[in-house]
Amino acid sequence: MARASWAPGRVNLIGEHTDYSGGLVLPAAIELGVAVEIDGTAPTVSLVSLEFGPAEPFAPDGGGAQATGWARYPQAVAAELAALGRPAVGLEGTVASDLPSGAGLSSSAALEVAVALGLCAVADFELEPLELALACQRAELRAVGVPCGILDQAGSVLGRRGAAILLDCGTLELRFVPVPEEAALVVLDSGVERRLEGSGYATRRAELEHALRLVGAERSTELELADLEQLDPLSLRRLRHVVTENGRVRRFAAALEAGDLRAAGRLLSESHASLRDDYEVSTPELDELVRVAEDAGAYGARLVGGGFGGSVLALADVETAGRLGGLVVHASDGARLKTYAKT
Ligand code: GLA
């Protein structure tokens, strides 16, 4: 029997730049992702990407010289799993992806999660889904120095067909919120490649943590707008985005549950305005795409993911979605291991 691991990308319906302050997010896994076909166990981890070519083999515990290029992610995953006690079993595998990279759909998280599942499988090592997601989140930091939150990895691991995941990133409590069938989720790529490495992402996180310290809060969900009145203008803007975004996540989930797509769409557009004006992570191309989607009759639209490029998510009815072009994605099941007969 042959084995392959597979992990999806995610689309975050709402709750952007809230995860690293213990806020609320609402991602859904999508049907596109990264697969690692496991050819067998081996003394090293030896991976070939159909897209990026072969990676220099590395030790099963992720030790040794730091890999370069895309291999930084799998190597960092191996190191994080070793720290959790995964036996040092290597593998030979082929990595294939149908997820566009740099579009804000979390291709790096999908790669991390797929590799993690494969490494766990060959070593008969098991982790709870959220433990695996947290290990992959730490791997992102180790690999490329991006201090990301848990959003992308949790979305990839926890996805469920037809539903979004309402996750409190402070407590890791979650519940599933059904996405109405008549809601089309359309991803429109701005064509400006987004890489969090080297973007303003780390700066935003530092600014937000500074603002949280000023108001003496551990988690953004503890705060209300009235708590922000004494802040300097920059800290006020950053934290106001997060506090209002947490509120929008709650209201968006309620709107989905009530089948009120108009209300949900308005919240998306409000989220975009807040990301643009208060959090300052938009670009002129993303703003323009949001306008185009709204003018074409979408219920609402906003930039998705870290910003500074990448994509816009529009919520529309099926007919409008067809007019918009772009990539229509569906809330889908999360990462898994597949076993199949080798032909
Ligand atoms: C990136 C990060 C996530 C999250 C989003 C913004 O996708 O990887 O952890 O912070 O940006 O919501």
Boltz pocket constraint, residues with backbone or C-beta under 6 A from the ligand:
constraints:
  - pocket:
      binder: B
      contacts: [[A, 15], [A, 16], [A, 17], [A, 18], [A, 19], [A, 20], [A, 148], [A, 149], [A, 150], [A, 151], [A, 152], [A, 196], [A, 305], [A, 306], [A, 307]]
      max_distance: 6.0
